[in-house]
Amino acid sequence: MSANMYLEGNYAPVEKEVTAFDLPVVGELPAELNGRYLRNGPNPFDEVDPVTHHWFVGAGMVHGVRLREGRADWYRNRYVGSTSLSEARGLPDIPGRNWNGSAGGPNTNVGGFAGTTWAMVEAGGCPVELTYELETVGRNDFFGTLPGAFTAHPKLDPESGEMHAMVYALPEWLDHVQYVVVAPDGKVRRTVDIPLEQTTMLHDMSLTERYAIVYDFPCRLSMDLALSGSRFPLSWQPGTGSRVGLLPREGEAADIVWVDVPECYAFHPMNAYDAPDGSVVIDLCVYDSMFDQSRNGPFENNAARLERWSINPATRSSSTTVVDATPQEFPRHRGKLTAKPYRYGYTAGVDTLGAGWPTYKHDLQTGQRWAFDHGAGRSAGEPVFVGREGATEEDGGWLMTFVHDIPAGTAELVVVDAQDFDRGYVARVPLPQRVPFGFHGNWVTDRAVPPPYNPSA
């Protein structure tokens, strides 16, 4: 045993990069699903100290399954290129501007935008471009237009096609964060520096039709940890303030309306929107604290609940409602409703004891919750919603995720009918190797990022 849960069991890295074609399918894959299900996560390739290793700093590895006309054409897993990986393999560094000299590579998210596949990470790292087959092309600072850092959690506006991001960089930026807007052509259109008196772990952001939302929570840079050489020098610092900033989309930093919220931490919002009364509604997974006692990852003595916040910019006040106190994370919604009123959201249940992670569906109007039980010892990851062709209902579509069978040491891609959990799996694609627990990914259609000419690639 390693004495670090994030190096054990299904958190442990896999050793091989695998390519497998013509995967078996149990059930029937919807023929309309033509594209790739991609997910990024940490996978250390070198020896690490289990006492000090933090889950968030492992080398990035993208796992992908290509679906086409009811078939599962291939599975691939590939390390995301980086300086440290190139050095370990005795190769030249990957191409592209490395604005802050980071040795690591993106390990947190992966998706398609502007016809390109991007791997992403927070805290300053540059995105890395991948081929359709998940090989590293090089760092891509949005075709030379990104001045510095980026994030793992941009938000795509379904109306404008623009990508919005709140960005921090440690140790380069100690006094500000930055709002970045990327145009549909993949080039940065706008940046706004936002002064902060204290650093914060700005993992994610929210977007409404009026505002880009800044989260300033009391998980902050610890100078003691930084000076000790810690690779993850962030810690819980109660009493340093907890607030939300509402930045008008085309405004400047001076236009932000700051509103205090209860002391807490949130990695991931589900969605946000402007209410008719002028308030802002935010749904998010909320922790009481983060990296207070636990130093290796978020789950050891902590669990998030789903909350709804109402932020009133006129009175600079907030109110909180617990939607569901059950431990859960990785919230998602239907992408075309980003920044708009919506009804349904989806999360992954979190059970650190390994009994299984169910998939939850929430009706945010009625409060009803459905649970898809994947079975004893089977844990589902982040549920990605994919709209069904021709469906008119908000929840008319599919949920896609990796399911990890912990006792068997196996994994599979599953498709679930978002409207009918009682239907069971629509389809399962058993994978040729275990997929470690990881972070985020997306369904990237072949329309968004076209495949190579070879139709079997």
C-alpha positions as CSV (number, residue, x, y, z in Angstrom):
1,M,0.0,0.0,0.0
2,S,1.2,3.5,-0.8
3,A,-0.4,5.4,2.1
4,N,-1.9,7.7,-0.5
5,M,-5.4,6.8,-1.8
6,Y,-4.7,8.7,-5.0
7,L,-2.1,6.2,-6.0
8,E,-4.1,3.1,-5.1
9,G,-6.9,1.1,-6.6
10,N,-8.5,2.7,-9.6
11,Y,-6.7,6.0,-8.9
12,A,-3.4,4.3,-9.7
13,P,-1.9,5.1,-13.1
14,V,-2.0,2.7,-16.1
15,E,1.4,1.9,-17.6
16,K,0.6,1.5,-21.3
17,E,-0.6,3.6,-24.2
18,V,-3.0,1.3,-26.0
19,T,-4.7,1.4,-29.4
20,A,-7.6,-1.0,-30.0
21,F,-9.9,-1.2,-33.0
22,D,-13.4,-2.6,-33.6
23,L,-14.5,-2.7,-29.9
24,P,-17.3,-4.9,-28.8
25,V,-20.7,-3.3,-28.2
26,V,-23.2,-4.6,-25.7
27,G,-26.7,-3.3,-26.7
28,E,-27.1,-0.8,-29.5
29,L,-25.2,2.4,-29.9
30,P,-27.4,5.2,-31.4
31,A,-26.3,5.5,-35.0
32,E,-26.4,9.3,-34.7
33,L,-23.4,9.4,-32.3
34,N,-20.6,10.1,-34.7
35,G,-17.6,11.5,-32.9
36,R,-15.3,10.9,-30.0
37,Y,-15.9,10.6,-26.2
38,L,-12.8,12.1,-24.6
39,R,-11.7,12.4,-21.0
40,N,-8.5,13.7,-19.5
41,G,-7.0,12.9,-16.1
42,P,-3.7,12.5,-14.1
43,N,-1.5,9.5,-14.8
44,P,2.0,9.9,-13.3
45,F,4.7,8.3,-15.5
46,D,7.5,8.5,-13.0
47,E,8.1,7.5,-9.4
48,V,6.4,9.9,-7.0
49,D,6.6,10.3,-3.2
50,P,3.3,8.9,-1.8
51,V,3.5,11.2,1.2
52,T,3.6,14.4,-0.8
53,H,2.0,13.4,-4.1
54,H,-1.2,15.4,-4.9
55,W,-3.8,13.9,-7.3
56,F,-4.0,17.2,-9.3
57,V,-0.4,17.2,-10.4
58,G,0.0,13.9,-12.3
59,A,0.9,13.9,-16.0
60,G,-2.1,14.3,-18.3
61,M,-3.5,11.3,-20.1
62,V,-6.4,11.5,-22.5
63,H,-8.6,8.4,-23.0
64,G,-10.9,8.4,-26.1
65,V,-13.4,6.2,-27.8
66,R,-14.5,6.9,-31.4
67,L,-18.1,6.0,-32.3
68,R,-19.4,5.9,-35.9
69,E,-22.8,4.7,-37.3
70,G,-23.5,2.4,-34.3
71,R,-19.9,1.0,-34.1
72,A,-17.1,1.7,-31.7
73,D,-14.2,2.1,-34.1
74,W,-11.4,2.5,-31.6
75,Y,-10.1,3.2,-28.1
76,R,-6.9,5.1,-27.5
77,N,-5.1,6.5,-24.5
78,R,-2.2,8.9,-24.9
79,Y,-0.1,11.0,-22.6
80,V,-0.5,14.7,-23.2
81,G,2.9,16.1,-24.4
82,S,5.0,18.2,-22.0
83,T,8.5,19.2,-21.3
84,S,8.9,16.6,-18.5
85,L,7.4,13.8,-20.6
86,S,9.8,14.7,-23.5
87,E,12.7,14.7,-21.2
88,A,11.7,11.3,-19.7
89,R,11.5,9.8,-23.2
90,G,14.7,11.4,-24.4
91,L,13.0,13.6,-27.0
92,P,13.1,17.3,-27.9
93,D,10.5,19.4,-26.1
94,I,7.1,19.7,-27.8
95,P,6.7,22.8,-30.0
96,G,4.8,25.9,-29.1
97,R,5.3,28.9,-26.8
98,N,5.7,28.0,-23.2
99,W,4.9,31.3,-21.7
100,N,5.7,30.4,-18.1
101,G,8.2,27.6,-18.6
102,S,5.9,25.0,-17.2
103,A,7.4,21.5,-17.3
104,G,4.0,19.8,-16.9
105,G,1.2,19.2,-19.4
106,P,-2.6,19.7,-19.3
107,N,-4.3,16.9,-17.2
108,T,-7.7,18.3,-16.4
109,N,-10.0,18.7,-19.4
110,V,-10.2,18.0,-23.1
111,G,-12.6,19.1,-25.8
112,G,-13.1,20.4,-29.3
113,F,-13.2,24.1,-30.3
114,A,-12.5,25.9,-33.6
115,G,-12.0,22.7,-35.4
116,T,-9.2,21.6,-33.0
117,T,-8.9,19.2,-30.1
118,W,-7.5,20.9,-27.0
119,A,-6.2,19.5,-23.7
120,M,-6.4,22.0,-20.8
121,V,-5.3,22.6,-17.3
122,E,-5.7,25.4,-14.7
123,A,-3.2,27.6,-12.9
124,G,-1.2,28.9,-15.9
125,G,-0.5,26.1,-18.3
126,C,-0.9,26.6,-22.0
127,P,-3.4,24.4,-23.9
128,V,-1.9,21.6,-25.9
129,E,-3.3,20.7,-29.3
130,L,-4.0,17.0,-30.1
131,T,-4.7,15.3,-33.3
132,Y,-7.9,13.5,-34.0
133,E,-6.1,10.3,-32.9
134,L,-5.0,12.0,-29.6
135,E,-1.3,12.4,-30.5
136,T,0.3,15.7,-29.3
137,V,0.8,18.4,-31.9
138,G,2.2,21.0,-29.5
139,R,1.3,23.9,-27.3
140,N,-1.3,26.1,-28.9
141,D,-1.8,29.5,-27.4
142,F,-4.9,30.1,-29.5
143,F,-2.8,30.6,-32.6
144,G,-0.5,33.2,-30.9
145,T,-3.2,35.4,-29.4
146,L,-3.3,34.2,-25.7
147,P,-1.1,36.5,-23.7
148,G,-0.5,34.1,-20.8
149,A,-2.4,31.6,-18.8
150,F,-5.6,29.7,-19.5
151,T,-8.0,27.4,-17.6
152,A,-9.3,23.9,-17.5
153,H,-12.9,25.1,-17.5
154,P,-13.9,27.5,-20.2
155,K,-17.6,28.1,-20.9
156,L,-18.9,28.0,-24.5
157,D,-21.7,30.5,-25.3
158,P,-24.2,28.6,-27.5
159,E,-25.4,31.9,-29.1
160,S,-22.2,33.7,-30.0
161,G,-20.0,30.6,-30.3
162,E,-17.4,32.3,-28.1
163,M,-15.5,30.7,-25.3
164,H,-15.2,32.4,-21.9
165,A,-12.7,31.8,-19.2
166,M,-11.5,33.0,-15.8
167,V,-7.8,32.4,-15.4
168,Y,-5.2,32.4,-12.7
169,A,-1.5,31.6,-12.8
170,L,0.8,30.6,-9.9
171,P,3.3,31.8,-9.1
172,E,3.3,34.3,-12.0
173,W,0.2,36.3,-11.0
174,L,-0.1,37.0,-7.3
175,D,-2.3,40.1,-7.5
176,H,-4.8,39.4,-10.2
177,V,-6.8,36.9,-12.3
178,Q,-7.8,37.4,-15.9
179,Y,-11.0,37.2,-17.9
180,V,-10.4,35.8,-21.4
181,V,-12.8,35.6,-24.4
182,V,-11.9,33.5,-27.4
183,A,-13.7,34.1,-30.6
184,P,-15.2,31.2,-32.7
185,D,-12.1,31.2,-34.9
186,G,-10.0,30.2,-31.9
187,K,-8.3,33.6,-31.4
188,V,-8.5,35.7,-28.3
189,R,-10.8,38.6,-28.7
190,R,-10.7,40.2,-25.3
191,T,-8.9,40.1,-21.9
192,V,-9.6,41.9,-18.6
193,D,-7.2,41.9,-15.7
194,I,-9.1,41.6,-12.4
195,P,-7.1,42.8,-9.3
196,L,-7.4,40.6,-6.2
197,E,-5.9,41.4,-2.8
198,Q,-5.3,37.7,-2.2
199,T,-4.7,34.7,-4.5
200,T,-7.4,32.2,-4.9
201,M,-7.7,28.7,-6.4
202,L,-9.9,29.8,-9.3
203,H,-10.8,26.4,-10.7
204,D,-13.9,27.3,-12.7
205,M,-16.3,30.1,-13.6
206,S,-19.9,30.6,-14.6
207,L,-21.5,32.5,-17.4
208,T,-24.9,34.2,-17.8
209,E,-26.2,36.3,-20.6
210,R,-25.2,39.4,-18.7
211,Y,-22.3,38.4,-16.6
212,A,-19.0,36.5,-16.4
213,I,-18.8,35.2,-12.8
214,V,-15.6,35.3,-10.7
215,Y,-15.3,33.0,-7.7
216,D,-13.0,34.2,-4.9
217,F,-13.0,31.5,-2.2
218,P,-10.6,31.1,0.8
219,C,-8.5,28.3,-0.7
220,R,-5.4,30.3,-1.3
221,L,-1.7,30.2,-1.9
222,S,0.2,29.2,1.2
223,M,3.6,30.9,1.4
224,D,4.8,28.3,3.9
225,L,4.0,25.5,1.5
226,A,5.4,27.4,-1.5
227,L,8.7,28.0,0.3
228,S,8.9,24.4,1.4
229,G,8.9,23.3,-2.3
230,S,5.4,21.8,-2.4
231,R,4.1,21.1,-5.9
232,F,0.6,22.0,-4.6
233,P,1.0,25.1,-2.4
234,L,-2.7,25.8,-1.9
235,S,-4.5,25.5,1.5
236,W,-7.7,26.4,3.3
237,Q,-7.5,29.9,4.9
238,P,-10.7,30.6,6.8
239,G,-11.6,34.2,7.5
240,T,-10.0,35.5,4.3
241,G,-13.3,36.1,2.6
242,S,-15.7,34.2,0.3
243,R,-17.4,36.1,-2.5
244,V,-18.8,36.1,-6.0
245,G,-18.0,38.8,-8.6
246,L,-20.4,39.7,-11.3
247,L,-18.4,41.1,-14.3
248,P,-20.6,42.6,-17.1
249,R,-19.4,40.6,-20.2
250,E,-18.2,43.7,-22.0
251,G,-17.3,45.6,-18.8
252,E,-14.0,46.3,-17.0
253,A,-12.7,45.2,-13.6
254,A,-14.1,48.4,-12.0
255,D,-17.6,47.4,-13.1
256,I,-17.6,44.1,-11.1
257,V,-20.3,43.8,-8.4
258,W,-18.8,41.8,-5.5
259,V,-21.3,39.9,-3.3
260,D,-20.3,38.0,-0.1
261,V,-21.4,34.4,0.2
262,P,-21.0,31.9,3.0
263,E,-17.5,30.6,3.6
264,C,-17.1,27.6,1.4
265,Y,-15.4,26.1,-1.7
266,A,-16.7,25.0,-5.0
267,F,-14.7,23.4,-7.8
268,H,-17.6,23.1,-10.3
269,P,-20.8,25.0,-11.0
270,M,-23.5,23.2,-12.9
271,N,-24.9,26.3,-14.7
272,A,-26.0,29.9,-14.1
273,Y,-28.5,32.3,-15.5
274,D,-30.1,35.7,-15.1
275,A,-33.5,35.7,-13.3
276,P,-36.3,38.0,-14.4
277,D,-36.0,40.0,-11.1
278,G,-32.4,40.9,-11.9
279,S,-30.8,38.4,-9.6
280,V,-28.3,35.7,-10.8
281,V,-29.0,32.0,-10.1
282,I,-26.1,29.7,-9.7
283,D,-26.2,25.9,-9.2
284,L,-23.0,24.4,-7.9
285,C,-21.4,21.6,-5.9
286,V,-20.3,23.1,-2.6
287,Y,-17.8,22.0,0.1
288,D,-17.5,23.4,3.6
289,S,-13.7,23.7,3.1
290,M,-11.0,22.5,0.8
291,F,-7.4,21.3,1.5
292,D,-7.8,22.0,5.2
293,Q,-6.6,18.7,6.6
294,S,-6.2,16.6,3.5
295,R,-3.1,17.4,1.5
296,N,-3.3,14.8,-1.3
297,G,-6.7,15.4,-2.9
298,P,-10.3,16.6,-2.4
299,F,-12.2,13.5,-1.2
300,E,-10.5,12.1,1.8
301,N,-12.5,13.9,4.5
302,N,-14.7,16.1,2.4
303,A,-17.9,15.8,0.4
304,A,-19.8,18.3,-1.8
305,R,-23.6,18.9,-1.8
306,L,-25.6,20.5,-4.6
307,E,-26.7,24.0,-3.8
308,R,-28.6,26.8,-5.5
309,W,-27.4,30.4,-4.9
310,S,-29.4,33.5,-5.7
311,I,-27.1,36.6,-6.0
312,N,-28.7,40.0,-6.0
313,P,-26.4,42.6,-7.5
314,A,-28.7,45.5,-6.5
315,T,-28.6,44.8,-2.8
316,R,-25.3,42.9,-2.9
317,S,-26.8,40.1,-1.0
318,S,-27.1,36.3,-1.5
319,S,-29.2,33.4,-0.4
320,T,-28.5,29.7,-0.4
321,T,-30.7,26.6,-0.8
322,V,-29.5,23.0,-0.5
323,V,-30.9,21.2,-3.5
324,D,-29.4,17.8,-2.5
325,A,-27.2,17.0,0.5
326,T,-26.0,13.7,-1.0
327,P,-22.3,13.7,-1.8
328,Q,-21.8,14.4,-5.5
329,E,-19.5,16.1,-8.0
330,F,-18.8,16.8,-11.7
331,P,-22.1,18.6,-12.5
332,R,-23.2,18.9,-16.1
333,H,-26.2,20.2,-18.0
334,R,-27.4,20.5,-21.6
335,G,-24.7,22.6,-23.3
336,K,-27.1,24.6,-25.5
337,L,-28.6,26.0,-22.3
338,T,-25.3,27.4,-20.9
339,A,-26.0,30.8,-19.4
340,K,-29.8,30.3,-19.8
341,P,-32.6,29.1,-17.6
342,Y,-32.7,25.3,-17.5
343,R,-34.5,22.5,-15.7
344,Y,-32.3,19.4,-15.6
345,G,-28.8,18.8,-14.3
346,Y,-26.6,15.7,-13.9
347,T,-23.9,14.7,-11.4
348,A,-21.7,11.8,-10.3
349,G,-22.3,10.4,-6.9
350,V,-19.1,10.2,-4.8
351,D,-18.4,7.4,-2.4
352,T,-14.7,7.4,-1.3
353,L,-15.2,3.9,0.3
354,G,-15.6,2.4,-3.2
355,A,-19.2,1.1,-2.9
356,G,-20.0,2.7,-6.2
357,W,-20.6,6.1,-7.8
358,P,-24.2,6.4,-9.2
359,T,-25.2,8.9,-11.8
360,Y,-27.8,11.4,-10.7
361,K,-30.4,13.4,-12.6
362,H,-31.9,16.5,-10.9
363,D,-35.1,18.2,-11.8
364,L,-34.3,21.7,-10.5
365,Q,-37.9,22.8,-10.8
366,T,-39.6,20.0,-8.8
367,G,-36.7,18.9,-6.7
368,Q,-37.0,15.3,-7.9
369,R,-33.8,13.2,-8.2
370,W,-33.3,10.0,-10.1
371,A,-30.3,7.7,-9.5
372,F,-28.8,5.3,-12.0
373,D,-27.2,2.6,-10.0
374,H,-24.3,1.1,-12.0
375,G,-24.0,-1.9,-9.6
376,A,-21.9,-2.9,-6.6
377,G,-18.3,-1.7,-6.9
378,R,-19.0,0.1,-10.2
379,S,-18.3,3.8,-10.3
380,A,-19.4,6.3,-13.0
381,G,-17.5,9.4,-13.9
382,E,-18.7,12.8,-15.1
383,P,-21.9,12.4,-17.0
384,V,-21.8,14.2,-20.4
385,F,-25.1,15.1,-21.9
386,V,-25.6,14.7,-25.7
387,G,-28.8,15.9,-27.3
388,R,-30.8,13.3,-29.3
389,E,-31.5,14.3,-32.9
390,G,-35.0,15.7,-33.3
391,A,-35.8,15.7,-29.5
392,T,-37.7,18.8,-28.4
393,E,-37.6,18.1,-24.6
394,E,-34.6,19.5,-22.6
395,D,-33.7,16.1,-21.3
396,G,-34.2,14.4,-24.7
397,G,-30.8,12.9,-25.2
398,W,-28.0,10.6,-23.9
399,L,-25.7,10.5,-21.0
400,M,-22.2,9.2,-21.7
401,T,-19.5,8.3,-19.2
402,F,-16.8,5.9,-18.3
403,V,-17.9,3.3,-15.7
404,H,-15.1,1.7,-13.6
405,D,-15.6,-1.8,-12.3
406,I,-13.4,-1.7,-9.3
407,P,-13.4,-5.4,-8.3
408,A,-12.8,-6.5,-11.8
409,G,-10.3,-3.8,-12.7
410,T,-12.0,-3.0,-15.9
411,A,-13.7,0.0,-17.6
412,E,-16.3,0.6,-20.2
413,L,-18.0,3.5,-22.0
414,V,-21.7,3.5,-21.3
415,V,-24.7,5.3,-22.9
416,V,-27.8,6.0,-20.8
417,D,-31.2,7.4,-21.9
418,A,-31.4,10.7,-20.0
419,Q,-35.2,10.5,-20.0
420,D,-35.5,6.9,-18.8
421,F,-33.0,5.5,-16.2
422,D,-35.3,2.5,-15.8
423,R,-34.3,1.4,-19.4
424,G,-30.9,0.4,-18.2
425,Y,-27.9,0.8,-20.4
426,V,-28.7,1.7,-24.0
427,A,-25.2,0.5,-24.9
428,R,-21.9,-0.5,-23.2
429,V,-18.5,-0.5,-24.9
430,P,-16.0,-2.7,-22.9
431,L,-12.5,-1.2,-23.1
432,P,-9.3,-3.1,-23.5
433,Q,-7.8,-1.7,-20.3
434,R,-8.7,-0.1,-17.0
435,V,-9.2,3.7,-17.0
436,P,-8.1,5.4,-13.8
437,F,-10.4,7.8,-12.1
438,G,-9.9,11.2,-13.7
439,F,-11.4,14.6,-14.3
440,H,-13.2,16.0,-17.3
441,G,-14.0,15.4,-20.9
442,N,-16.5,16.0,-23.6
443,W,-18.4,14.4,-26.5
444,V,-16.7,16.0,-29.6
445,T,-18.8,15.4,-32.8
446,D,-17.2,14.8,-36.2
447,R,-18.9,18.0,-37.3
448,A,-17.0,20.0,-34.7
449,V,-13.6,18.4,-35.3
450,P,-13.6,16.4,-38.5
451,P,-11.7,13.0,-38.6
452,P,-8.9,12.3,-41.1
453,Y,-9.9,11.3,-44.6
454,N,-9.5,7.6,-43.7
455,P,-12.9,6.6,-42.4
456,S,-11.6,3.9,-40.2
457,A,-9.1,6.2,-38.4
